Amino acid sequence: MSLNLDAGILSCFDYFFENDVSTFDKYDFIAKLHILNIAGKKGIGISLQKKNSDYWRLYFELPREYFLKLKRNVHPIFNEYIYDSVSIYNNEKVYNFLNENIVNIFNSICIYEYNFFVDSYLLDFKSSFLNKVAYLRVGEVIQIARDLYMIADSNESFDFFNGDKSFVLNLKYDSNNDENILDSLLDLRKSILINKI
């Protein structure tokens, strides 16, 4: 049993192009399109988070050439893709990039397995992760996997990112409600991840 990103979530991102919007609230998610035009980065950034929840926020970037290709693929009258194959939903490279990073973060932090005694899936911290973060200070960056890093924004907010920060996953929780980062991962799991047998 393993977890994978629900590929259907990628269809949400095509909504930006087919409807010529930079923000939308759809399927219980809020998403934003960010145009990048800073030194060294040209293209788009896309952020996604669950509506009425602060447990997680996903951000990733796509190159300018791909952004232009998607915009040119939208029919000027019908506002839908001319070629379905030219879409974020049908882009295996984008899916693999997001899936690999999210699953690697999940697997670096916790164990997710089925427990026959309680007839349910259980989440628990990996001892290797607990050892890495035992003395982590706010603002400190540590490596948690190959090309994946973690920084503590505060005692309750953590950013996980790749080397060039073209992928960032923020996980938050409220320790006053006896929550920890597993609560954030559980919400992420219920929102955009599926079990793969």
Helices and strands as residue ranges (DSSP letters): E 2-5, H 9-18, E 23-26, E 29-38, E 41-50, E 56-63, H 64-72, H 92-109, E 110-115, E 120-125, H 127-133, E 141-145, E 148-154, E 157-161, E 167-172, G 175-177, H 181-192, E 193-196
